[in-house]
Structures are given as structure tokens and as C-alpha cells.
């Protein structure tokens, strides 16, 4: 009896430890925050908007190389002013210029991602209880970013989607007919977003944030694309007249410190807030960002000369790549003696350098012309606009730079303002404001005034001022000159002795290819741009 | 419910030990074996009571029993005998080995079965054959040992592991790793277990066998049972070996002269076909080396033969009440890459305590402490291929030259040897307590409670002189990281067996809860002011990145039921059912059900085969069931925002959060694999030839897929349950005793597996063209295997004089790759891409043989994988020296030049990668490998006993001495990483060269 009693006790005891709490199955994230926070609280709205800057930085000035960098360098170098030596091949119909190329996928998908996040914040902000001014300032930043992105998308791809409803798991699979939006609707949204931003953003803002200046600059661009000349002129005039932004001395424009009046918008980085080792490709999620290769990409490798007379220094850019360069046509546009931009925006010609390797007998003497090699990797005219003069931000033997990157600046405002007034005046070559604006830019460069304003001399001045920044490709496309000028001047060639490879830009290429994978995902109802 | 508390309570129960006894008359006797030697450890039980004893070391026993009682004498592997006492006070018994039941017990989910009763697909791997493979990786020991089990190398570095795929890939993203349980407790890695401790290893392959493990069992289940002590026997054994490893790589690189020629050709092409003078082609260093002809063989400089050793001591003893098995294993392995090594100690203690006739408690513990050095081997290993043989190792001052030829893309592979350290320390512990209650005949209840924990810590540092240090301006950088995971499992297992006449019934019921928590934390720093403290100087680092931190928790609640019925060991019907609730599933889909059924027929027991002299065993069996795969990480069904900070005003950090690129899915659920399995087990001529043939068809549906969704949603991916995959195959295992005469025994076995892996459905027909849509972005195609490449196909090289202009590639030059115009449209476009399976074998198999002659034993094992292609980035990627630009050295190919029109690789070009070079990446990776060769000698018994030993064996063994393959990499077993994988750090250090090993070892038993 005793034994049975004990057995039963044991069984009951042990069996009692049966658990089936369905509470165990509830899941709560422990080390991430839920999106509810972003869309229901003032603090959430603020951190949500801050994150948009980080996303945009990775979109427009990404760390490291490969497709993310190519998708941006394409617009910098794939113009009438560029020379591509290696690494990628713009306008090659079997490589880059295909609907399959990863670069186009990035330029399509990243903007839509950021637009969705911006829209989610813009829409949810309506229900957040907080100080209206503060809220509007935050929403204005989200809206200027959304407007900017839609302007990028439509000017790159022409056929795009319009979707301002943020995606949630609930609406993600609502039946959608994917069809290109009417451009007028797109521009209406862009203008509405930018108008809101103009109304709510201050002129003077923290360095690195969007202010009223950049909002107006973008609105002016939008107006130019729509042929609304007076609106464009008004926006550019407002920036000029306000005075917050103005031209700075030429040596400061791309100096180490970009926190100056000419900057309308700058993507900021900070090595100390970046990854521990910049060589690892995961820095763009961090506050300081990851290192970019923009400096290295545009600079030759003089330190590789067979004579060994040049060693890496901060002045000559340290480690570099020499993949893409400004071309000879661009060089021909400069008065290399007078134009200050020639000496400030570009690395000096090797033949003015002195031998800086102390181990060489001719140390300190001028680099002899006999050291010249027929290899553009080592020796070529190089762009200095992204030069990083701080050895802690770009160590000598590193391709990675944490220098801030100028993105929109006042000189462009003046040039576009000039163009807007010229259009507005019925293309009057003597338009006073047009001449005034363009001559401000010329004067700073040390050049005399234009007395007439023509499309050609405007484009020449734009080339000299804005070369290898991102706007040239779009400007030419907008003016219908892209194909013609690109085919005249763009170079794809590996060295002076190799023959230039014929990269003919075909007329359809003014519209970038819509990524094939996206068309596939949309169920093929969305039409590809003609030609691809 | 607090699981920790429960385990504490359970352990308190362990402390109470009490014994009861009864008295009758005293019977003394002796148990002997067939040779008349005393038999220790035999069980003597008074029938119908709980009274019993075991024989002592000389075979003697004393037991008290009623005069008319029967004694039941038993020992595993011997025929049980029943002897009537009939008033005698002295009884001697001789035990006879039972050839049929010897080692014929098969471990199945939550229990064991006689082999003849098993009707599902369960493969056993003999632990002794496993131990023939001298490796720190148990996965490697399973290669070629069971049909349907496909083992590939994951990481060849010391302490690395293998991928084990059972019956094909069933998941697109949910993972293919089988569930591994040791004594009923899930283990993180099969290598957490000391292979010397393994008493049996079973692989549950079909759904019916695995269904009892429900939502974790889709990829099959490996059940490991560890050794336990036997009552009345005390054993001490030592098993150790020492060996050396050397490198084998399956490719050549260009030597000095060849590389110089390649460089001249590449420069010539870039120069419009005109050769340049050497002075323009080569850097000053290269010119110097070309003069001196002091070419460098970088791989010889970098890699070394290395030594490794393993020592194992186990101790096992048992009394009637208490048995204890304990072991210690020490493994030390140096890698063939200098600076890599593994030191690992594994300890085990398995104890059983009988408290009363109906109550037993047991304890299994396993501790593993390991330390590994694995400095960043990936880049130096690539550099050892890509560094120019025309370079110089050292600077004039004797330090390593950063860029051996002065070209900045090419780094000195030796640079980081002394400058990069990465120490990884790991502590793994398993504690498993169980209480068995057997109050009534046929009824067994077990409470099984376990805790496992793993703590891993990595310390990594690159000095200011390392490659990373030099490129970051002469500063050190590094990180410290911690990983901690803990899992509690609590199971109530009830088992009831009942026989009525010839009807045998078994019931099993299990209720189980598992909770797993994990924490990961990393702090990284850069710009270290000096290298004095290494990584411990982290607090003073110039930059300290925001710490990475992840923590998660997952729960699984389950109920299991199983019924087993057989009629007289002849006809079998089994059925089981499991329901799982898992926290990782979406909130709308928490619970999953997994049923299975099986039938079997032991044909040889039928009367019409009884008097047959040929067929000694014939079983037909068929099963059908489903299992799941919950291979999703916690929180994937939810919307979580991650940090995305920014900087303003130069230095001010502002906080940012944003949802990632994955759209949450509240309906996310498990994948279900349903398998039909049919098998025949046969034995002929008293099982002299025996084997198994199995056919299976597994359909996996509701695949967990990271589906790409239109970017216009703002998201790129969503985890979804879509589609269906089929794995259909046939497995054959055949074993014969080919020769058995005059002390010579030759045993030969063959295994063959063919699996056809195919995607049947994905997202349906979304675009309405009547054809189901493929997922091109993920390389998933209806009707193709799960892993394929989708590329243009190279069909040759354009020749001079060929009419290129009117070809589909009018812009091509002679020496360019000619592509297949699949649809003959006259242009190369999207539709010309072809699907090539990547890493999917047509079939694989093995042949093994064991030969014994007196004290000598010899065995070998040959494995082969056939009809497999893999992607090989060494053949096309610039950074891996594959693109013939001659900036970097690379894997040697027969490239085209105007003078060498038969070259099958494109014309080198210094300025750019040859167009479409990636199309050359798919390479035949079939191989035949002599995997293991062992020769041993066991000392004669007479000699052994003089030495006071029970066994003494010495052996030599070679591992991987010969491999025949066309795949140009460090192993035919795995695709080298692509640049994208290198960058993202996915895929492990799989460039690590696979080694060839030679060892000598001894086995001693006291």
C-alpha cells in the first residue's frame, strides 16, 4: 500500500509540472523598437526624420564602391565632360546600360524605400500631439526629401510610379495596377511637398540639414523641368536675395570645411562616429557613415610612376584609383592661366610638381617630363572636388574618405537662375539678370563678364563650374542636348595609346532603364522605357 | 512557468536515495561465456519480483529467491535465459551471444525499437567507423556513411564544421541543417559532442520517423545516444592519435614567367594589339625580379604542414544501483594557415542512480571548453593567389613589403600573419536530468529536464602594421564580442506497452516546452593610439563604434502522441501526431500540426519463407507523414525599426530609427514537408548480403521565402510562405561479407543516393501569362533545383577572321567570349540566359571495405559526388585574380591570344575585365575521393593480458589522401565566396584550404 501511495505521489508531482502557457508564444522584440513608436510619438517622428538623412546619404553618396558608387558616378562622369578609364562602362549596351544592371535597381529601389518611410512619417504626423511649429519643421524635412526623390526618379526614369500611401502588412497585397503615373501628377506632388517645406523651413539651419534654401533650389529645378520659367526664376531669385547663401572665395568652395555660405546642402560624415575600421563595408548605418571612394575614384596614381619619384602625400590625395577623370574637352574650356577653378577644382599638372621622394637624387627638383608614362592609371588630369586634406579622415594609404560631400551649392543656383531668366525673357541674349548671375560666377573665377547669354556659352560656364558634380547629366537631358554632347565629347579609353572605344549614346538612353527585376515583380504590366 | 525553478526542484529529488529488500533462500552461482570464462555484469532477476543482482568481475553471483522461483539471466547482446531454482543453492549458467539481436536496437524519437520493428527510414552509423576519421568535426565523420546524407565542407579551418543535408534541400531560405539531439536534448552543433562518447547515432530520414519532432524536423533528425556504464563492469580506455596535415589545392597559378607573359599580353591588348616595352608593362620591382628570377611562390610562403592530435580517456563503472560513465577528450589542431589553431576539451559525466525498483534518476552532463585562433585568413588566402610572383616579400629593412610589386591593389599575404589576431573562446555546457518512474509493468514515465548554454567570446585585433592598420593610416583596430545563449527544455514523456496475445501495443505521449534566449554584443574600436595592449587598449581607442547588441527569445510548446501496433512481429501499423506552438510564427499562425502513419510487413516471418535457405530477412514498409521547418529568426513576422543615426554640425550625433527593408508578415508560418517513403530491407544467406533500398518523395510547401516585392512598396523583401519544392530520390545501401574463411574476413559495402531537387511552384501566375512566374532576382525557377545560376552561356572564343559583325555580338573582338544565342533571335538578350544547377549533385555514393586478418585490420572508404557544377569566382572575379587583367595573379588558364587561337579563355586585357567573363564561372565540381585509409594491428589476447590490458591496437590512417576533381579551388566541396559575400562576411571562411592528413594512433583498454 505504502509503495503504491509513493508511486502516485511521484507521478502527480512530476506531472504537475506540465506547462502550456500560450503566453510563451507571444513575441515582443527585445533589442529593436517597434514601428508604432515612430508613428505615434513626437520623439518617434524626430528619430524617424533623422533616419531619412542617413538613408539619403547612403543613396546619393554611398560608402565603398561597386554598384552603389557606380550608380552615382554614372551621372558625374557619364557626360560630355567625363572620361571613364575602367571599373565600369557607361552606355555599353552589354554592360551598364541594361535593365539588368544592379546600379539601376539601386537608383530605383532606394528612392522608393525612402519615399515610403517619408510618407509614413508625413501621414502619421497628423495624429501626433505636439507643438505645431516643431512638428511642421520635422514634416517639412520629410517632405523636401520626398519631393527631391520624386524629382530624381522622374528625371532619371521618366516612367515612374506615384504612391504616397505608406505600405503596411495590411495593405501590401491590395491589388495594385502598376502603371506609369502621369508626370503632371508627380510634379504636383513634388511642388506641394516643396512648397510646404519652403513655408516651414528656416533659412539658417544646422549644418547637414535641409533648409529653406535647398527647398527653393529644388523647387526652382522642378519648375525648370516643367518649363515654368517665372516660378523657377522666382525661387532662384529668392535664394539670391535672401543673402543666407552667397558665393565664397574659390579656395573654400571644396575646402576641408564645407560649413560655408555657398553650401545649400551637404552630406556629412565623421570618421570618429563611423565604423572602427573603415575597410569594412557597414558604416553607412552609423552616425558618421562609412568611407566614400569619391576622392580616390577621380584621382590618378602618380605614386605608382615607375621612377618612384612621387610618394603619397596629403596634397596629392594619397591613395587613389584613377578610374574616371575629367576629359580633354573639359580642359579645353578653361583658360588654364586665369581661371581660378582650374587650379582649385583639379589636382595640379604633374609637370609643376617637385619630386617628393627623399630617396631620389632629384628630390626637390621639378618632376622631369621623362618620367611620363602612357598609362592613365598613373598619370592623368584629375578632379580635386572631393579631395580630403585631413589625414585622420582619409589616411594616406586608404581609399576611404570621411570628408563631407557638397551636394547643392549657390553657384548652381546662380547658373540655373541665369538660365531661368534667359528663358523667361524669351531667350534674350542680353537679359540683365541672366548676365548678372552668370557673371557673378565668372567673376569669382577671375574671368571677365559675358556680354551675351547663349545656350552654348551658358553650358560652357556650367561645365567649368559644375563639372563632375551630379547635375550636368540632368541639365543636358532637360535641354535636349545630352545625346548630342555626350557623343561629341565623352571618352571611354584606357590610355593614350589605346584607341577610344566607341560608346555611342543612343537617343533612347536619356531615359534610364527600369530595372527588369522590378518589372518582373510588378507582374510585367509596367512598361519598360523604349529601347531597352 | 519558470523552467529554471523546475530543474532545481527536480535536482532536489535526486538527493533522496533509498533501498528496499526482501528475503528467501540463498542461491549462489556463476555466469560464464561460451568459452567458459567468467561473465561479469550479467543481470540476474528473480522472475516476477524486483529482486535481482549482477554477476561480479569473475562471473559469480549470490541472490535470494524462493525455492520454486525462476531466475532470469540476461545481458544485452546475449540470449536471455530462464532457469528454475528448483530448490538448488548453486546454479551455473552459460550465456550465448545472440547474433540477431546484437546491436540491433535502434533509437527512435522518444524511445528505442528492435531493428526488426522499425518501419520508417532510420539510418544507423556505426560509431567505430566514425572514429576512423581523424577530425575535429563529427560532420566529416558522417561523409559517405549513410545513404541520403550529403555532407559538404563548410569551413576547413581548425574547429570548422560541415553542412549536413539529408535527402536534398527542402527549403529556399529556412536552412537545411538537421535537428541534432543528444540523449533527447537538442544540441547547437553536432561538434558539441565528443565523438568518442557516442554509443549510437541514428539518422531519421523520412517524415514518419521525424514527425514526432514536428516543426523542427523538416531537414531530418540526427539522434545521438551517448555511452553509459554497464552494471558490474569497470573499463578504462584510452584512444589517441597524432598526425600531420598538408595542403592540397586543385589549381595552379601562373608562375613568374607565365605571369610576365600574361602581363605583356594584357598590356598589348589594351594598347591596340601592339606589345609595349617591358619598361612600360612592369613596375620597377617586377623588372628587378624578372632580371633576378627570384620568383615568389606565395602559397608556399604562406601555408605550412601542421600537426594535430587527439587524446581521449573514458572511465566507466557500475554497481547494481549506480553506474557512472565519464570521459575527457583533448583535441589540439594547428591549421595549415600559420596562426590558426584549435584547443578543445570535452568532458562528460553520465550517471544513473536506481532509487528503488520503480524509480530511477539519471544525469547527463557535457562540458566543452575550446579556444580557437582564427585571424582573418580570408584576405591573405586570396592574396596568396593574387599576389604577383614578380614581387618581393621583404623591404630592404627586412620588414614585409605592403605591396609586393608596388601595385596598390595587391597586398602581401604574409603581412597579417603576425599582425592580426582573433581569439575565440567558447564554453558549452549541457546538463540533463531525468527521472524515470516505472510503477507498473509496461508503463514508464520520464521527466526530462535540461539546460544548455553556450558562451562565446571573440577578441580580434589588427595592429597598426597590419593591412587594415596600414590602410587606416597606421592605427590598430579591433573588437570584442560576446555571444550567450541559453536553452531550457522540459519534457514529460509517458510510455505504455501492452501485449495481448500476439497483439503488441505501444503508446507514447510527450509534452514539451523549450525556451531559448540569446544575447549578442560587440564593441569595436579603431584608431588605437598604440599596439601595446592589443584589443585590451579598446577604452583608449580613437573611435569606438556604437556597440552592436541583439537579444532575442523564442519558445516552443508541443504535444506529441504516438501509437505503435504490431501483430506478432509480422504486421505493423504506427501513427503519430505532434502539435507545435512556436513564438517565431506570425501572430495569426501560432500552432502547427504534424501527423504521420506507417505500415510494415516482415515477410520473412511468413510460413512460405520459413524454410527458405536464401532469404533470411525481408521487410516491406511504407510511411507517410509531415514535418515542419520553423527556420525563421525571432521577430521576422514583426515590424521593427533599427538604428540609423546621422551627424550634423560636424560632430553632433543625432538619433535615427527606421524600419528595415523587410516588410513584416503577421501570417508567417512554418514550412511543411510531406514525405512518402517506401523501403525494402533484405538479408540473404543468413544476412551475409544485406541491404536496404528506399524510395521517397518529399513535397515541401508553404516555403519560407524572402520574397522580393516591388520596390515601390518601399520594401524590398517580405518573408512569405509560398510555393512547393519536391525532393524525390532513391537510396541504396548494400553490405556483404565478401569473404570469410581462415581468419580472413572481407566486408564490402556500397551506398548510392540519387536525389532530384525541383521547385514545383512559387508565387503562381501573377502576370497572367498562363505560366507560373519564376523569381529571377533570387535565381528560383519552376522545374529547376533550388540553387542555380542564371547566366549567358559561353560557347567559345571569337577567332580572327570570323564574321563577328553579323554574329549576335557584332561589337565583339577576336578573343572575346562567344555567347549562346539560345532563342536564335540574332541578338544576345535576356532570353538567352540559361539555368545551370549550382551545387546540386546528380548522384553521390561511397564504397567501403573492412578487411580483418588475425590481428590486422585494414579499411578504406571512397566517396564520390557526380554530375555537380559549382560557381567558381576564382575564374572570373577581378579581386580573385580571375579576370585576366594581370594586375593580379590568378588561377592559371589557357587564354586566347592571336598566336594561341585554341585558348579557351578570353584574351587578357589590362584595362578591363573581358566581357561576359562571369559566364565561365560554372565549373564541374564532381569528384572521387579516397576519403580514408586505415591500417591497424591489435595485439593478441595472450600478449594483451600479460600487459594487464584487455585491448591494445595501433593504427595508421590517411584522410583525404587522393581527390580527383576538375574544380579549381581549395576544395571541390563548396563554391568559393563571391566578392559580395566576402564583403558582407556571409558564408564563413570557406577559402580555407582543405587538408590532407596522416595520423598514427593507439587504442588501449584496461
Interface residues (C-beta under 8 A of the other chain):
Chain A: X3 X4 X7 X8 X10 X11 X14 X15 X17 X18 X19 X20 X21 X22 X24 X25 X26 X27 X29 X30 X31 X32 X33 X34 X35 X37 X38 X44 X47 X48 X49 X50 X51 X52 X53 X54 X55 X57 X64 X66 X85 X86 X89 X94 X95 X99 X100 X105 X108 X109 X112 X113 X114 X115 X116 X117 X119 X120 X161 X163 X166 X167 X169 X172 X178 X206 X207 X208 X209 X259 X268 X269 X270 X271 X272 X273 X274 X275 X276 X277 X278 X279 X281 X285 X286 X287 X288 X289 X301 X304 X306 X307 X308 X319 X373 X374 X375 X391 X392 X395 X396 X397 X398 X399 X400 X494 X495 X497 X498 X499 X515 X516 X517 X518 X520 X521 X522 X523 X524 X525
Chain B: X1 X6 X9 X270 X271 X272 X274 X276 X279 X280 X283 X284 X358 X359 X402 X406 X407 X408 X435 X437 X439 X445 X447 X462 X468 X470 X471 X472 X473 X474 X475 X477 X478 X479 X490 X492 X511 X513 X515 X524 X525 X526 X527 X541 X542 X543 X544 X545 X546 X549 X550 X551 X552 X553 X555 X557 X559 X581 X582 X583 X584 X585 X587 X590 X634 X635 X637 X638 X639 X640 X641 X642 X643 X644 X645 X646 X647 X648 X649 X650 X651 X652 X653 X654 X655 X656 X657 X658 X659 X661 X663 X664 X665 X666 X708 X709 X710 X711 X712 X713 X714 X715 X716 X718 X766 X767 X768 X769 X773 X776 X777 X809 X811 X828 X830 X910 X911 X912 X915 X916 X979 X980 X983 X984
